[in-house]
């Protein structure tokens, strides 16, 4: 099964506004971004800590990698940064262009596969990568691309999924964590709308390969789903990492 093509067809069809990470930003969030204090979510729950972000964005070259959908790029562009959005879905990139045009903000969009970036080496000061490597089989390929296009001492901020999450199934209707399903439940699932195909990665596959690619980890945070999700009683489902490119 070609999971990349399968996911891309879904991304081109999905209404980005229905995705948790693509909820519309508020006027106050845009105002804060214009003052150099953007609120950026790369995983569910809490945003990136402000201490992880540059003190002054103006003039910085930022790559928003696999971050299309019209939510993050306007906030980054409002800071005065030079923002490039790379995404494999043209539909998601079109939303970025539409929203930025509505607010008189300029961005550059490029439809590309994050595993094979057609970008210049050492071009960017900062890469922000919302949780997305779960959609590919080998994260190390993306980390190598990130290292190549980052400047010396450039920063990579990325969101990951705790692999333990894939051992559990959260049933929102009953608010119960389930480890398996009955045959009837499996059959019922087959008639639901298709879901994105995800590749569960071990921490060694995701974080280990990131360090092996030549990044120094400076910050690490784990987070929860929130909104009363029962699984939060057991694990932190998401991971945010800040790294610096080694010389």
C-alpha positions in Angstrom: 0.0 0.0 0.0 1.3 3.4 -1.0 0.5 5.2 2.3 1.9 8.6 1.1 -0.5 8.7 -1.9 -3.3 7.5 0.2 -2.8 10.3 2.8 -2.2 12.9 0.2 -5.7 12.2 -1.3 -7.2 12.7 2.1 -5.3 15.9 2.8 -6.5 17.3 -0.5 -10.1 16.6 0.5 -10.2 17.3 4.2 -11.6 20.5 5.6 -8.6 22.0 7.4 -10.8 23.9 9.7 -12.0 20.7 11.2 -8.5 19.6 12.3 -7.6 20.3 15.9 -4.2 21.8 15.0 -5.8 24.1 12.3 -8.4 25.8 14.5 -8.7 29.5 13.4 -6.5 31.9 15.3 -8.1 34.8 17.2 -7.6 38.6 16.6 -5.7 38.7 19.8 -3.3 35.9 18.7 -2.7 37.9 15.5 -2.1 41.1 17.4 0.4 39.3 19.7 2.2 37.8 16.7 2.6 41.3 15.2 4.3 42.2 18.5 6.7 39.3 18.0 4.9 36.8 20.3 3.2 34.2 18.1 1.2 31.3 19.7 2.4 28.2 17.7 0.9 24.8 18.2 2.8 21.8 16.8 1.0 19.2 18.8 -2.3 19.0 20.6 -2.7 20.9 23.8 -0.3 23.6 24.8 1.7 25.7 22.4 5.5 25.9 21.9 7.0 27.6 25.0 7.9 31.2 24.2 11.4 30.7 25.4 12.0 28.3 22.6 11.3 30.9 20.0 13.6 33.8 18.8 13.4 37.1 20.7 13.2 38.9 17.3 11.6 37.3 14.3 12.0 40.2 11.9 14.0 39.3 8.9 14.5 35.6 9.9 14.0 33.0 7.3 11.5 30.4 8.6 10.5 27.1 7.0 7.1 25.9 8.1 7.6 22.2 7.1 4.4 20.1 6.5 2.5 22.9 8.1 -0.1 24.0 5.6 -3.7 24.6 6.4 -3.9 28.4 7.0 -3.3 28.6 10.7 0.4 28.8 11.5 1.8 30.6 8.5 -0.2 33.9 9.1 1.0 34.1 12.7 4.6 33.6 11.7 4.3 36.0 8.8 2.8 38.6 11.1 6.1 38.6 13.1 7.9 40.1 10.2 9.7 36.9 9.3 10.3 35.6 5.8 8.1 32.5 5.8 8.2 29.6 3.4 5.5 26.9 3.8 6.2 23.5 2.4 3.4 20.9 2.2 2.6 18.0 0.0 -1.0 19.1 -0.4 -1.8 22.0 -2.7 -5.3 22.3 -1.1 -3.7 23.0 2.3 -1.2 25.5 0.8 -4.1 27.3 -1.0 -5.7 27.9 2.4 -2.4 29.5 3.6 -2.4 31.8 0.6 -6.1 32.7 1.1 -5.8 33.5 4.8 -2.6 35.5 4.4 -4.1 37.5 1.6 -7.1 38.3 3.8 -4.7 39.8 6.4 -2.3 41.4 3.8 0.5 39.1 4.8 3.1 37.6 2.5 4.4 34.0 2.4 6.0 31.7 0.0 4.4 28.3 -0.6 5.9 25.3 -2.2 4.3 21.9 -2.9 7.0 19.5 -2.0 7.6 16.1 -0.2 9.4 16.8 3.0 11.6 13.8 2.4 13.1 15.5 -0.7 13.3 19.2 -0.3 14.1 21.3 -3.4 15.5 24.1 -1.3 18.9 25.6 -1.0 21.4 24.3 1.6 21.8 26.4 4.7 18.9 28.7 3.7 16.8 28.9 6.9 17.3 30.2 10.5 14.4 28.2 11.9 12.3 25.2 10.9 8.9 24.6 12.6 7.6 21.1 11.9 4.1 20.4 13.3 3.5 16.8 14.1 3.8 15.1 10.7 6.6 12.5 10.5 4.1 10.0 11.8 2.8 10.0 8.2 6.1 8.7 6.8 7.9 5.4 7.4 11.4 6.7 8.1 11.8 10.0 10.0 15.6 10.0 9.6 15.1 11.1 6.0 13.3 14.2 7.0 15.9 15.1 9.7 18.7 14.8 7.1 16.8 17.2 4.9 16.2 19.6 7.8 19.9 19.6 8.7 20.9 20.4 5.1 18.6 23.4 4.7 19.3 24.9 8.1 22.0 27.5 8.6 24.8 26.9 11.1 23.3 27.0 14.6 19.8 26.9 13.1 16.9 25.8 15.2 14.5 22.9 14.5 11.3 22.6 16.5 9.2 19.5 15.9 6.2 17.7 17.3 6.1 13.9 17.8 3.7 11.3 19.0 4.5 9.1 22.0 4.5 5.6 20.6 2.8 4.3 23.7 -0.4 6.0 22.3 -0.7 3.3 19.6 -1.1 0.6 22.3 -4.3 2.3 23.5 -7.6 3.1 21.8 -9.6 6.0 23.2 -13.3 5.7 22.8 -14.6 9.2 23.1 -18.2 8.2 23.1 -17.9 6.3 26.4 -14.8 8.0 27.7 -13.1 4.7 28.3 -9.7 3.6 27.2 -9.9 0.4 25.2 -7.1 -2.0 24.4 -9.0 -3.9 21.7 -12.3 -4.1 19.9 -14.9 -6.8 19.4 -15.6 -8.1 15.9 -18.8 -6.1 15.7 -16.9 -3.0 16.5 -14.3 -3.6 13.8 -17.1 -4.1 11.2 -18.8 -0.9 12.3 -15.4 0.9 12.0 -15.2 -0.1 8.3 -18.2 2.1 7.3 -16.8 5.2 9.0 -14.9 7.8 6.9 -11.3 6.8 6.1 -8.6 7.9 8.5 -5.1 9.0 7.8 -2.5 6.2 7.8 0.0 6.7 10.5 3.4 5.0 11.1 4.1 4.3 14.7 7.8 5.1 15.4 9.8 4.0 18.4 11.6 6.8 20.3 14.8 5.5 18.9 13.4 5.8 15.3 12.2 9.4 15.9 14.4 11.0 18.6 17.4 8.8 18.2 17.6 9.4 14.4 17.2 13.1 15.0 20.2 13.2 17.3 22.2 10.9 14.9 21.4 13.3 12.0 23.5 16.0 13.8 21.2 17.9 16.1 21.7 18.8 19.7 18.5 18.7 21.8 18.1 21.8 23.9 14.5 21.4 25.1 11.9 18.7 25.5 8.3 18.8 26.7 5.6 16.2 26.8 1.9 17.0 26.6 -1.6 15.7 26.8 -4.8 15.7 24.7 -6.7 17.8 27.1 -10.5 18.4 27.1 -11.0 15.7 29.7 -9.6 12.9 27.6 -9.3 9.8 29.8 -6.0 8.7 28.2 -4.4 11.7 29.9 -4.7 9.8 33.2 -2.2 7.3 31.9 0.3 8.9 29.6 1.5 12.1 27.9 0.6 11.5 24.3 2.7 14.1 22.6 6.3 15.3 22.5 7.7 18.7 21.5 11.5 19.0 20.9 13.8 21.9 20.2 17.1 21.2 18.6 20.1 23.1 17.3 22.0 22.1 14.2 25.6 21.1 15.0 28.3 22.7 13.1 
